[in-house]
Amino acid sequence: QVQLVESGGGLVQPGGSLRLSCVASGSIFSFNSMGWYRQAPGKQRELVAAITSAGSTNYADSVKGRFTISRDNAKNTVYLQVNSLKPEDTAVYYCNARSSVGIIYWGKGTRVTVSS
């Protein structure tokens, strides 16, 4: 069973930065894509950023230029560097992985709170 474990969330002031990490229990080579989603209170879960096995990336318009997704295959880890944080970035951030046969896995999330 694949497990995804997120870390790196916390309380940060507006304009601050964090690096979120998602460690997979197995090789991330087996995933067609991995991504980060977020869910703010009272809102639906939304895609923040994704990266394919080939390294192609895509971002939500609201985070372009501020967030960067990357992967370290040797460490089975996907990162989300979040810069210039805004209060509206406050949410639980979830790691997501999609296998080659379409199975989707989720982590339990890491909370990011942006507040002064």
C-alpha positions in Angstrom: 0.0 0.0 0.0 1.4 3.3 -1.0 1.7 5.9 1.7 2.3 9.6 1.2 3.4 11.7 4.2 3.5 15.4 4.1 5.5 17.8 6.3 6.7 21.3 6.5 3.5 23.2 7.2 3.1 25.8 9.9 2.3 29.3 10.9 4.0 32.0 8.8 3.5 35.7 8.4 2.3 37.2 5.1 5.2 37.4 2.7 6.9 34.4 4.3 8.0 31.1 2.8 7.8 27.4 3.6 9.0 24.2 1.9 6.5 21.4 2.0 7.7 17.9 1.5 5.8 14.7 0.5 7.6 11.4 1.0 6.3 8.4 -0.7 6.7 4.9 0.7 7.7 3.5 -2.6 9.5 4.7 -5.7 7.9 7.7 -7.2 9.0 6.4 -10.6 5.8 4.3 -10.5 3.6 7.5 -10.5 2.6 9.2 -13.7 2.2 12.4 -11.8 2.3 13.8 -8.3 0.8 17.0 -7.1 -0.2 19.3 -4.3 -3.8 20.2 -3.6 -5.1 22.4 -0.9 -8.4 22.9 0.9 -9.3 26.0 2.8 -12.1 26.0 5.4 -15.5 25.9 3.7 -14.0 25.5 0.3 -13.4 22.6 -2.1 -10.1 21.0 -2.5 -8.2 22.5 -5.4 -5.1 21.7 -7.4 -2.1 23.9 -6.6 0.7 22.3 -8.6 1.5 19.1 -10.3 4.6 17.5 -11.8 4.7 14.5 -14.2 7.2 11.7 -14.3 8.9 13.5 -17.2 9.2 16.7 -15.1 6.5 18.8 -16.7 4.8 21.1 -14.3 1.5 23.0 -14.1 0.3 25.5 -11.5 -3.0 27.1 -10.5 -3.1 30.7 -11.7 -3.3 31.9 -8.1 0.1 30.6 -7.2 2.1 31.0 -10.5 5.4 32.8 -9.8 5.2 32.2 -6.1 5.1 28.4 -5.7 7.5 25.8 -7.2 7.0 22.1 -7.4 9.9 19.8 -7.7 10.8 16.1 -7.2 13.8 14.2 -6.0 13.4 10.7 -7.3 16.3 9.4 -5.3 14.5 10.4 -2.1 11.0 9.5 -3.3 10.1 13.0 -2.4 8.1 15.8 -4.0 8.5 19.4 -2.7 6.4 22.5 -2.9 8.3 25.7 -2.2 5.8 28.3 -1.3 7.0 32.0 -1.3 5.3 35.3 -0.9 2.6 33.7 1.1 -0.8 35.5 1.4 -3.5 35.0 4.0 -5.6 33.4 1.2 -3.0 30.6 0.9 -4.1 29.4 4.4 -5.3 25.8 3.9 -4.5 22.2 4.5 -2.1 21.1 1.8 -2.4 17.5 0.5 0.0 15.4 -1.5 -1.4 13.4 -4.4 0.0 10.7 -6.6 -1.5 9.1 -9.6 -0.3 5.6 -10.7 0.1 4.4 -14.3 -3.2 2.5 -14.0 -5.1 5.5 -12.7 -5.1 4.8 -8.9 -5.0 8.0 -6.9 -3.3 8.2 -3.5 -3.6 11.0 -0.9 -1.6 12.0 2.1 -3.2 13.2 5.3 -2.2 16.8 4.8 -0.1 19.5 6.4 -1.6 22.7 7.6 -0.4 26.1 6.4 -1.6 29.2 8.2 -0.6 32.6 6.9 -1.3 35.3 9.5 0.3 38.2 11.2 
